Every structure is written in C-alpha cells, then in structure tokens.
Amino acid sequence: MGFSKGTLLTFAAALLATFGMQAAEAQAPAGDAAHGAKIAYTCLGCHGIPDQRNAYPNYHVPKIGGQHYGYLVAALGEYRAGARQHPTMRGQASSVSEQDARDVAAYFSTEKPVTSAGKPTGTAPAAAQTCVACHGPDGVGILPDYPTLAGQHYDYIEQALKAYRAGKRQNAIMNGMAAALKDEDIRALAEYFSQQSPSLWVPLPPHSTAAR
C-alpha cells in the first residue's frame, strides 16, 4: 500500500509542527517521578492489571510503562481537551493539575524505560513505510513525543488506528496517515508492532517489592 504525494506532504508539514511542540515541551516543567508514584494508584487500577480490558468498545487497556515522558504528557493533555474520546480517561486527566499529570508521566516513563533493540522481528507490512519514520523499525518511538508500539496489545493498536481514521482521535499526523489505511492494513500494522520487542511492561503498585 502506498501513500499519495499529497498525503506525504501533509505528513511532512505535521512533522514540522510536531518539532515546534517538542521545543515547547523541552521548556516545560519536568515531572517528579517520586511524587508520581504516590498518586498513580488511580492509574494502576486499570493500567497496572495484566490483560485488563476496556468495557466498551472491548479492547485491552494499553500498556504505558516505559513510554516516553513527552508522549504521556501529550496524551493526558489530549484526553483533557477532548481530542481523545474516552470518558474515564478524560475525567482522570481533568481531575489532576498539569504538574500532577507530569509527575504521573514521569513515574511511568522512568520506572523501566523501553529502549530500542534495533532488530525488527519479522517483515514489516507495506503500510509501515511511513510509520517507522516516527515509531522506529522495531516499534520504539524515535523522539520523546512519539509513542513506543513494541509489545503493545494488538487490539489496542487496532482500535487506536481506527479511531484516528474516523476522526474520533485528533492528531495532525495520525489523522492523515490513518485516513489512507484499509482494515487489512490496520490489522497488519497491529500484528507487526505488537510482536516487536522489547515489550512494554505492566507496572506494579508503587513501592511493591515483587519482581518486575
């Protein structure tokens, strides 16, 4: 599957806009991971339980441990602004201060960061030709604002791409990219990136002594 010249130009413009956001993010206050660990208990009620599923639509709750700090901060901001449609997450994101959101993001991003293995597993589908520019050939986001997909749940990746395609999630880059995807492309991408390693980890409650 290929992308038109217009789609690629839109992608390039969105990348430039993203770099501008990254510069602003770099100047923003940092998060306090220690404080984030203390207040992350509401997050762990879903994200800390292996194989926890969203009720409707039915899909696995995403793994967020080891995600990039910048991405987690941005995602919480998108839920708060309504750019991502999920009532529970919007309520959670809206109930904390911006600094608390940064602290929680710092906790999840630093507990066990995901690093690139640099060796993709299997053959990337044709639809991944533009995905790897941001998410890396092995699914590890190459810049702080790009999420790591390696080891993420198949059905979560699938529903996220469909949400971007339908406009239920708003993102300048992803809306344009997903618009060109067919259902079979989305399935192939979800399968490929979910099988990459290193996998994202599922966090345990703060101060737990169990092995990670």
C-alpha positions in Angstrom: 0.0 0.0 0.0 1.4 3.4 -1.0 0.7 7.0 0.0 0.0 9.8 -2.4 2.3 12.8 -2.8 -0.3 15.0 -1.1 -0.5 12.7 1.9 3.3 12.7 2.3 3.4 16.5 2.1 0.7 16.7 4.8 2.8 14.3 6.9 5.9 16.5 6.4 4.1 19.6 7.5 2.7 17.8 10.5 6.2 16.7 11.5 7.4 20.3 11.4 4.5 21.3 13.6 5.4 18.5 16.0 9.0 19.6 16.2 7.7 23.0 17.3 5.6 21.4 20.0 8.7 19.4 21.2 10.7 22.6 21.6 7.9 24.0 23.8 7.8 20.7 25.7 11.5 20.9 26.4 11.0 24.3 28.2 8.1 23.0 30.3 8.5 22.0 33.9 9.8 18.5 34.5 7.8 15.8 36.3 8.6 14.4 39.7 8.6 10.6 39.4 8.7 10.1 43.1 5.5 12.1 43.6 4.0 10.5 40.5 4.5 7.1 42.1 2.5 8.2 45.1 -0.5 9.5 43.1 -0.5 6.9 40.3 -2.8 4.5 42.2 -5.8 5.6 40.3 -4.0 4.8 37.0 -2.8 1.4 38.3 -6.4 0.4 38.8 -6.6 -0.3 35.1 -3.0 0.1 33.7 -1.5 -2.0 36.4 -3.6 -5.1 35.9 -2.3 -7.6 33.3 -4.8 -8.2 30.5 -7.3 -5.6 31.9 -9.9 -4.7 29.2 -11.9 -1.7 28.3 -15.6 -2.4 28.7 -16.9 -0.8 25.6 -15.6 -1.0 23.0 -13.9 -4.1 24.2 -10.1 -4.0 23.9 -7.0 -4.4 26.1 -6.1 -1.3 28.2 -2.8 0.0 26.8 0.5 -0.7 28.4 2.0 2.6 29.4 5.1 1.6 31.5 8.3 2.7 29.8 6.5 5.0 27.4 8.2 8.3 26.5 7.5 11.1 29.0 6.7 13.7 26.4 4.1 11.4 24.8 2.4 10.6 28.1 2.1 14.3 28.9 0.7 15.0 25.5 -1.8 12.1 25.7 -3.1 13.3 29.0 -3.5 16.8 27.6 -5.4 15.3 24.6 -7.8 13.5 26.9 -8.3 16.7 28.9 -9.0 18.7 25.7 -11.4 16.1 24.3 -9.1 15.3 21.4 -9.3 11.6 22.6 -12.8 10.3 23.3 -12.7 8.2 26.4 -15.0 9.4 29.3 -13.0 7.7 32.1 -9.6 9.0 30.9 -11.0 12.5 30.3 -12.3 12.5 33.8 -9.0 11.3 35.2 -6.9 13.8 33.2 -9.2 16.7 34.1 -9.1 15.9 37.8 -5.4 16.5 38.2 -3.3 19.6 37.8 -0.9 19.9 34.9 2.1 19.3 37.3 0.5 16.2 38.7 0.0 14.9 35.2 3.7 15.5 34.5 4.6 13.7 37.7 2.5 10.6 36.8 4.0 10.7 33.3 7.5 10.8 34.8 6.7 7.8 37.0 5.5 5.6 34.2 8.3 6.7 31.8 11.2 6.2 34.2 10.2 3.0 36.1 11.7 0.8 33.3 12.3 2.8 30.1 11.9 1.0 26.8 15.0 1.2 24.6 15.5 0.3 21.0 16.7 -3.2 20.2 17.3 -2.1 16.6 16.4 -5.5 15.3 12.8 -5.8 14.0 11.1 -9.1 14.3 9.6 -10.4 11.0 8.9 -8.4 7.9 7.2 -5.0 8.2 4.0 -4.7 6.2 3.9 -2.3 3.3 1.7 0.1 5.3 4.6 0.6 7.8 6.7 2.5 5.3 5.8 5.8 6.9 5.1 4.5 10.4 8.7 3.7 11.1 9.8 7.3 10.5 8.3 8.1 13.9 7.8 4.8 15.7 11.0 3.2 14.6 11.5 -0.1 12.7 11.2 -2.1 15.9 8.3 -0.1 17.3 10.3 2.1 19.7 9.4 5.8 19.2 12.5 7.7 18.0 11.6 11.0 19.6 10.0 11.9 23.0 6.6 12.8 21.6 6.2 9.5 19.6 4.8 6.5 21.5 6.5 3.2 21.6 4.4 0.5 20.0 6.7 -2.5 20.6 4.8 -5.1 22.6 1.6 -3.1 22.8 -1.6 -5.0 22.7 -2.8 -5.9 19.2 -6.4 -4.9 19.7 -5.4 -1.6 21.3 -3.3 -0.6 18.3 -6.1 -1.7 16.0 -8.8 0.4 17.7 -6.5 3.4 18.0 -5.7 3.4 14.3 -9.4 3.1 13.5 -10.2 5.9 15.9 -7.7 8.2 14.1 -9.1 7.2 10.8 -12.6 8.0 11.9 -11.6 11.3 13.5 -12.5 10.1 17.0 -8.9 10.9 18.0 -7.4 14.2 16.8 -3.8 14.3 15.8 -2.4 16.2 12.9 0.0 13.4 11.9 -2.1 10.4 12.7 -5.4 11.5 11.2 -3.7 12.0 7.8 -1.8 8.7 7.9 -4.8 6.6 9.2 -7.1 8.1 6.5 -5.1 6.1 3.9 -5.3 2.8 5.7 -7.7 0.0 4.9 -8.9 -2.5 7.5 -6.3 -5.1 6.3 -3.5 -2.5 6.6 -4.5 -1.8 10.2 -4.6 -5.4 11.1 -1.2 -6.0 9.5 0.3 -3.0 11.4 -1.2 -4.0 14.7 0.1 -7.6 14.3 3.6 -6.4 13.3 4.1 -3.8 16.1 2.5 -5.9 18.8 5.0 -8.6 18.1 8.1 -6.4 18.3 10.4 -6.4 21.3 11.3 -5.1 23.8 7.8 -5.2 25.1 6.2 -2.5 27.2 5.9 -3.6 30.8 2.9 -3.7 33.1 3.6 -1.7 36.2 3.1 -2.9 39.8 1.7 -0.7 42.5 4.2 1.9 43.9 6.6 0.5 46.5 5.8 -3.1 45.6 8.6 -5.5 46.4 7.6 -8.1 43.8 10.0 -8.7 40.9 9.3 -6.6 37.9 
